[in-house]
Amino acid sequence: DQQVKQNSPSLSVQEGRISILNCDYTNSMFDYFLWYKKYPAEGPTFLISISSIKDKNEDGRFTVFLNKSAKHLSLHIVPSQPGDSAVYFCAASGEIQGAQKLVFGQGTRLTINP
Amino acid sequence: AAGVIQSPRHLIKEKRETATLKCYPIPRHDTVYWYQQGPGQDPQFLISFYEKMQSDKGSIPDRFSAQQFSDYHSELNMSSLELGDSALYFCASSKGAGGAYNEQFFGPGTRLTVL
């Protein structure tokens, strides 16, 4: 049972345009959401996060939107740059069955074309 | 800034052999997590330790065991290796008991190949 879903395995965007990566979750106990970026041969690096009490968090070119009623979050990157090409993992955190859990989505490979 | 260190970075073993992966957390981080990422898959949580005690357990096979030592480094011991154990193994660390607001910082991973 995939509790965090990233339905698009890959996405190609032109440099300078907006990249939108989507993530859906099923467990309403999740109350904190994170995006990680992963380059080949490296571990995931934390990018941006959002608490369930907010619907938007912005950090430079990166903005995460949370729609709790739809159990959906998205990461917007604008303008997209070639260095943004990587795999992006959405992760959800919350207390599940008495323990803090961090659950990852399957990842979306973002390619920024010059 | 110091990051999470994992060793070795690459490991090749044969079926039924054993392997030990090591993780050195960021200084002053007291919580360590282990993840397994198979080809084309998302990282799957295996096990975590807080202050040298197991704090949570995920999809870790019985053939695997792990512990956290007094210096907070952790080792993942894998026995009777199977072909399906070939994966990227990530260690992450955080400050605190893995609460929702304690971001996990990941190491570069150990790529294990079982032949």
Interface residues (C-beta under 8 A of the other chain):
Chain A: V4 D31 Y32 L34 Y36 A41 E42 G43 P44 T45 F46 S49 S51 F89 S93 G94 E95 A99 Q100 K101 L102 V103 F104 G105 Q106 G107
Chain B: V4 Q6 Y33 Q41 D42 P43 Q44 F45 S55 D56 F90 A92 A97 G98 G99 A100 Y101 E103 Q104 F105 F106 G107 P108 G109
